[in-house]
Amino acid sequence: MVTSISGLSSTIMQALQEDDRTRGAIIDVTASGGVVTLSGDVASETIRMAAEEIARQQPGVVQVINELRVR
């Protein structure tokens, strides 16, 4: 289980880059107390939803706030 805030953000960023659906997307990830915020612009609703799904699956995530915008 991830214990540090920066560790949780790093884990999610790595997972986003490893997934074919979100690889290459520029997504900002912040985490505080298990609450993760995703922000930035993505190319489609599919990428937006995939990023949220990937973040939710990571150990230590309690809530995901998806502020990604489809451009």
matplotlib code that plots the C-alpha trace (Angstrom):
import matplotlib.pyplot as plt

x = [0.0, 1.2, 1.8, 3.1, 1.1, 3.8, 4.1, 0.4, 0.6, 3.6, 1.9, -1.1, 1.0, 2.9, -0.3, -1.7, 1.4, 1.4, -2.2, -2.8, -5.9, -4.1, -0.5, 0.8, -2.0, -0.8, -2.7, -1.8, -2.3, -2.4, -3.2, -4.0, -5.2, -6.3, -8.3, -6.9, -7.5, -7.0, -6.7, -5.7, -7.0, -7.5, -8.5, -11.7, -14.3, -13.0, -9.5, -11.2, -13.1, -10.2, -8.0, -10.6, -11.0, -7.2, -6.8, -9.7, -8.0, -4.8, -4.3, -4.8, -7.2, -10.4, -11.9, -11.2, -12.1, -12.0, -11.4, -10.1, -11.5, -12.1, -10.6]
y = [0.0, 3.5, 5.5, 8.9, 11.5, 12.0, 8.2, 7.9, 10.6, 8.9, 5.5, 6.9, 8.8, 5.6, 3.6, 6.2, 6.0, 2.2, 2.0, 2.1, 4.2, 7.1, 6.7, 10.0, 12.1, 15.0, 14.6, 16.4, 14.2, 15.5, 13.5, 14.4, 11.9, 9.4, 12.0, 12.2, 15.1, 14.6, 17.8, 18.9, 18.6, 15.3, 14.4, 12.4, 11.4, 7.9, 9.0, 11.1, 8.2, 5.7, 8.0, 8.1, 4.3, 3.8, 6.2, 4.5, 1.1, 2.2, 1.2, 4.0, 6.0, 6.9, 9.4, 10.6, 14.2, 14.2, 17.8, 16.6, 18.6, 17.2, 19.6]
z = [0.0, -0.8, 2.3, 1.1, -0.8, -3.4, -3.7, -4.4, -7.1, -8.6, -8.6, -10.4, -13.0, -13.7, -14.1, -16.5, -18.6, -18.7, -19.8, -23.6, -23.2, -21.3, -22.5, -23.7, -22.2, -20.1, -16.8, -13.6, -10.5, -6.9, -3.8, -0.2, 2.3, -0.3, -2.3, -5.8, -8.2, -11.9, -14.0, -17.5, -21.0, -22.8, -26.3, -25.6, -23.0, -23.3, -22.0, -19.3, -17.9, -18.3, -16.3, -13.5, -13.5, -13.4, -10.5, -8.5, -8.8, -7.1, -3.4, -1.0, -3.2, -1.3, -3.7, -7.2, -8.3, -12.0, -13.3, -16.7, -19.6, -23.1, -25.6]

ax = plt.figure().add_subplot(projection="3d")
ax.plot(x, y, z, "-o")
ax.set_aspect("equal")
plt.show()
